[in-house]
Amino acid sequence: MHDLSLYERKIIQDKEFPVDIFKNVIQKPGIIFLPHWHEHLELHYIMKGQGFFYCNQNPIAVEEGSLVIINSNELHKGIGSTQDYEALVIIFEMNAFSKEVAEGNVVFQSHIKADQKINELLKAIYQEENEKRYGYKLAMKGKFYELITHLLRNYVLKSEEAKDNIRRRRNLNRLNTVMKYIQDNYSEPITNEELAELVHVSEYRFCHLFKESLGQSPSNFINEVRLKKAYHLLEQKEMTIAEIAAAVGFQDYNNFGRLFRKYYGFAPSNVWSK
C-alpha cells in the first residue's frame, strides 16, 4: 500500500546543477503519480501519449507537446489515458537560480501548449542529459536559465502573497495527519467527526477543508483507499472476494461490488480470476 502522506520531501544532491531531470515512462493507462505536494517547482513536458493532471483539483488535459507547471505547494496528481505515456520531468527550487524571483512568490500558468521555444529548449536539455558530453551540465544550465527567463516573461499569472502560500501549506500539512490515520485504520469504520478531531476543527469545517484540498468528500476518499487495497489483495488470490471486502472495511458486500465496478470499470471477479 502506498504511503498516503501528501507531503513529498525532495532532496537534490547535485550542487553544481541542482535540478532533478528524468524521463517518466508509463506503459498502460492509469496513475502517473499519486496526490502529493512539495516546495519545489515541477515541470512535466509530455513527449508521448495523453492524460489528465490535477493541480489544486483543477483538471488539465495533456497531450504530446504540452508543458504542465506545478507551482510550489500545489497538490497535484497525474493519470494517463493512453497505452504509452512518456514525459520529461524537471524538478528544481527557484531559490537555487534566482533568489529575487523566489522571494516574489511567482506563480506560473499551469498549462502551456504549442510553444516552439519551450519545445526546443526542453528537447535540448533532454539531449544534453541523455548524451552527457563534456561540459553537458554547463550547457544544460545555460538552456535552463533561458527556459526560466522565457517562462517569467510570458507565463506568470501573478505574484502570490506569502501569507496565501503559507496558508495553503498549513492546510496540506494538517491533512497529512488525516491521511496517516486513514492509512492505519481503513479496515475500521471511520467517521468525519473523528477525522475532524485530529485537526481540531468542526466537522463542517473539516469537510469543507478536505473537499477544497482534495476535490472529493472524506467518505469518497476513504472508499478509494479501500478499493485500491482490495485490488492489491485480489491480485494475490489468497482470500475470497467476500473476505477481501470485509478485510478492507466494507460491511456491505454488494456495496463493495458496486463501488469497485464504478471505480475500476469491471467487477472484482475479473481481477481475482486472472
C-alpha positions as CSV (number, residue, x, y, z in Angstrom):
1,M,0.0,0.0,0.0
2,H,1.4,3.4,-0.9
3,D,2.1,5.9,1.9
4,L,-0.8,8.3,1.9
5,S,1.3,11.2,3.2
6,L,0.6,14.2,0.9
7,Y,4.0,15.8,1.5
8,E,6.9,14.6,-0.5
9,R,10.4,15.8,0.6
10,K,12.7,16.5,-2.3
11,I,16.5,16.3,-1.9
12,I,18.6,17.1,-4.9
13,Q,22.2,16.2,-4.3
14,D,23.9,17.8,-7.3
15,K,25.2,21.2,-6.0
16,E,26.6,22.2,-9.4
17,F,23.3,21.8,-11.2
18,P,20.6,21.4,-8.5
19,V,17.9,20.1,-10.9
20,D,16.3,16.6,-10.9
21,I,15.7,15.5,-14.5
22,F,14.3,12.2,-15.6
23,K,12.0,10.6,-18.1
24,N,8.8,9.1,-16.8
25,V,7.5,6.2,-18.9
26,I,4.1,4.6,-18.3
27,Q,3.1,1.6,-20.5
28,K,-0.6,1.3,-19.5
29,P,-3.5,3.7,-18.7
30,G,-3.7,4.6,-15.0
31,I,-1.9,6.5,-12.3
32,I,1.2,8.5,-13.3
33,F,1.7,9.7,-9.7
34,L,-0.4,9.9,-6.6
35,P,-1.6,13.1,-5.0
36,H,1.3,14.9,-3.2
37,W,2.9,18.4,-2.8
38,H,6.3,19.9,-2.1
39,E,8.1,23.2,-2.1
40,H,9.9,22.6,-5.4
41,L,8.7,23.6,-8.9
42,E,7.9,20.6,-11.1
43,L,7.7,20.7,-14.9
44,H,6.2,17.8,-17.0
45,Y,6.8,18.0,-20.7
46,I,4.6,15.4,-22.5
47,M,6.7,13.6,-25.2
48,K,4.1,10.9,-26.0
49,G,0.5,10.0,-25.0
50,Q,-2.3,11.7,-23.3
51,G,-3.7,12.1,-19.8
52,F,-5.0,14.4,-17.1
53,F,-3.2,16.3,-14.4
54,Y,-4.9,17.8,-11.4
55,C,-3.3,20.9,-9.8
56,N,-5.2,22.0,-6.7
57,Q,-8.1,19.9,-8.1
58,N,-8.2,21.8,-11.4
59,P,-8.2,19.3,-14.3
60,I,-5.7,19.7,-17.2
61,A,-6.0,17.6,-20.3
62,V,-2.4,17.0,-21.6
63,E,-1.1,15.6,-24.9
64,E,2.2,15.5,-26.8
65,G,3.9,18.9,-26.7
66,S,2.1,20.0,-23.5
67,L,4.0,21.5,-20.6
68,V,2.5,21.4,-17.2
69,I,4.0,23.6,-14.5
70,I,3.3,22.6,-10.9
71,N,3.9,25.5,-8.6
72,S,5.3,25.3,-5.1
73,N,2.9,24.0,-2.5
74,E,0.3,22.8,-5.1
75,L,-1.4,19.5,-4.5
76,H,-1.1,17.5,-7.8
77,K,-1.7,14.1,-9.3
78,G,-1.5,12.6,-12.8
79,I,-3.5,10.0,-14.6
80,G,-2.5,8.6,-18.0
81,S,-5.2,7.7,-20.5
82,T,-3.2,6.1,-23.3
83,Q,-1.2,2.8,-23.6
84,D,2.1,4.6,-24.0
85,Y,2.9,7.7,-22.0
86,E,6.3,9.5,-21.8
87,A,7.2,12.7,-20.2
88,L,10.3,14.7,-19.4
89,V,10.1,15.7,-15.7
90,I,12.2,18.6,-14.3
91,I,12.2,19.4,-10.6
92,F,14.0,22.3,-9.0
93,E,13.8,25.2,-6.5
94,M,13.6,28.7,-7.9
95,N,15.8,29.9,-5.0
96,A,18.7,27.9,-6.4
97,F,18.6,30.0,-9.6
98,S,17.1,33.4,-8.6
99,K,16.5,34.5,-5.0
100,E,14.9,37.7,-6.3
101,V,12.3,35.7,-8.3
102,A,11.8,33.2,-5.5
103,E,11.1,35.9,-2.9
104,G,8.4,37.3,-5.2
105,N,6.3,34.1,-4.8
106,V,5.8,33.9,-8.6
107,V,3.0,31.7,-9.8
108,F,3.3,30.3,-13.3
109,Q,0.5,29.4,-15.7
110,S,-0.3,25.7,-15.2
111,H,-0.7,24.5,-18.8
112,I,1.3,25.7,-21.8
113,K,0.6,24.3,-25.3
114,A,2.4,24.7,-28.7
115,D,5.2,27.0,-27.6
116,Q,8.0,26.2,-30.0
117,K,10.7,28.0,-27.9
118,I,9.8,25.8,-24.9
119,N,9.8,22.7,-27.0
120,E,13.2,23.4,-28.4
121,L,14.8,24.2,-25.0
122,L,13.4,21.2,-23.3
123,K,14.4,18.8,-26.1
124,A,17.9,20.4,-26.0
125,I,18.1,19.9,-22.2
126,Y,17.0,16.3,-22.5
127,Q,19.5,15.6,-25.3
128,E,22.4,17.1,-23.2
129,E,21.3,15.0,-20.1
130,N,21.0,11.8,-22.3
131,E,24.3,12.2,-24.2
132,K,26.4,13.6,-21.3
133,R,29.1,15.0,-23.5
134,Y,31.9,17.0,-22.0
135,G,30.5,20.2,-20.4
136,Y,26.9,19.0,-20.6
137,K,26.0,20.4,-17.2
138,L,27.2,23.9,-18.3
139,A,25.2,23.6,-21.5
140,M,22.1,22.4,-19.5
141,K,22.4,25.3,-17.1
142,G,22.5,27.8,-19.9
143,K,19.4,26.3,-21.5
144,F,17.7,26.1,-18.2
145,Y,18.3,29.8,-17.4
146,E,16.9,30.6,-20.9
147,L,13.8,28.5,-20.1
148,I,13.2,30.1,-16.8
149,T,13.5,33.6,-18.4
150,H,11.1,32.7,-21.1
151,L,8.6,31.4,-18.6
152,L,8.9,34.5,-16.4
153,R,8.4,36.9,-19.4
154,N,5.5,35.0,-20.9
155,Y,3.7,32.8,-18.4
156,V,3.5,34.4,-15.0
157,L,-0.1,34.6,-13.6
158,K,0.5,36.7,-10.5
159,S,2.8,37.3,-7.6
160,E,1.2,35.4,-4.8
161,E,1.2,36.9,-1.3
162,A,3.4,34.9,1.0
163,K,0.6,34.5,3.5
164,D,-1.6,32.7,0.9
165,N,1.3,30.3,0.2
166,I,1.8,29.7,4.0
167,R,-2.0,29.1,4.5
168,R,-2.1,26.5,1.7
169,R,0.9,24.7,3.0
170,R,-0.5,24.7,6.6
171,N,-3.8,23.1,5.3
172,L,-1.9,20.4,3.4
173,N,0.2,19.7,6.5
174,R,-2.9,19.3,8.6
175,L,-4.4,16.8,6.2
176,N,-1.2,14.7,6.3
177,T,-2.3,13.7,9.8
178,V,-5.7,12.6,8.4
179,M,-4.1,10.7,5.6
180,K,-1.9,8.7,8.0
181,Y,-4.9,8.0,10.2
182,I,-6.9,6.7,7.2
183,Q,-4.0,4.6,6.1
184,D,-3.7,3.0,9.5
185,N,-7.4,2.5,10.1
186,Y,-9.1,2.0,6.7
187,S,-10.3,-1.5,7.7
188,E,-12.4,0.0,10.5
189,P,-15.4,2.4,10.4
190,I,-14.2,6.0,10.1
191,T,-16.4,9.0,10.7
192,N,-15.9,12.6,9.6
193,E,-16.3,13.5,13.3
194,E,-13.2,11.6,14.4
195,L,-11.2,12.9,11.4
196,A,-12.1,16.5,12.3
197,E,-11.0,15.9,15.9
198,L,-7.5,15.0,14.5
199,V,-7.0,18.5,13.1
200,H,-9.0,20.3,15.8
201,V,-11.8,21.8,13.7
202,S,-15.5,21.3,13.5
203,E,-16.9,18.6,11.3
204,Y,-18.4,21.1,8.9
205,R,-15.1,23.0,8.6
206,F,-13.2,19.7,8.2
207,C,-15.4,18.5,5.3
208,H,-15.1,21.9,3.6
209,L,-11.3,21.9,4.0
210,F,-11.0,18.3,2.8
211,K,-13.2,18.9,-0.3
212,E,-11.3,22.2,-1.1
213,S,-7.9,20.5,-0.9
214,L,-8.6,17.1,-2.4
215,G,-11.6,17.7,-4.6
216,Q,-13.8,14.9,-3.0
217,S,-15.5,14.2,0.2
218,P,-13.7,12.3,3.0
219,S,-16.0,9.3,2.6
220,N,-15.3,9.0,-1.1
221,F,-11.5,9.2,-0.4
222,I,-11.7,6.5,2.3
223,N,-13.6,4.3,-0.2
224,E,-10.9,5.0,-2.8
225,V,-8.2,3.9,-0.3
226,R,-10.1,0.7,0.5
227,L,-10.7,-0.1,-3.2
228,K,-7.0,0.2,-4.0
229,K,-6.1,-2.1,-1.1
230,A,-8.8,-4.5,-2.3
231,Y,-7.4,-4.6,-5.8
232,H,-4.0,-5.5,-4.4
233,L,-5.4,-8.3,-2.3
234,L,-7.5,-9.6,-5.2
235,E,-4.3,-9.9,-7.3
236,Q,-2.7,-12.1,-4.6
237,K,-5.7,-14.5,-4.6
238,E,-5.1,-15.6,-1.0
239,M,-8.7,-14.7,0.1
240,T,-12.2,-14.9,-1.3
241,I,-13.8,-11.7,-2.6
242,A,-16.2,-11.6,0.3
243,E,-13.2,-11.9,2.8
244,I,-11.4,-9.1,1.0
245,A,-14.4,-6.8,1.1
246,A,-14.6,-7.3,4.8
247,A,-10.9,-7.0,5.3
248,V,-10.7,-3.6,3.7
249,G,-13.6,-2.2,5.7
250,F,-16.7,-2.8,3.5
251,Q,-19.5,-4.1,5.7
252,D,-21.9,-4.5,2.7
253,Y,-20.6,-7.0,0.1
254,N,-23.0,-5.7,-2.6
255,N,-21.9,-2.1,-2.0
256,F,-18.3,-3.2,-2.4
257,G,-19.0,-4.7,-5.7
258,R,-20.9,-1.7,-6.9
259,L,-18.2,0.8,-5.9
260,F,-15.5,-1.4,-7.3
261,R,-17.2,-1.6,-10.7
262,K,-17.8,2.2,-10.7
263,Y,-14.1,2.9,-9.8
264,Y,-12.3,0.4,-12.0
265,G,-14.9,-0.3,-14.7
266,F,-15.1,-4.0,-14.1
267,A,-16.1,-6.5,-11.4
268,P,-13.8,-7.7,-8.6
269,S,-14.1,-11.2,-10.0
270,N,-12.3,-10.0,-13.2
271,V,-9.1,-9.4,-11.1
272,W,-9.5,-12.4,-8.8
273,S,-10.0,-14.9,-11.7
274,K,-7.0,-13.8,-13.8
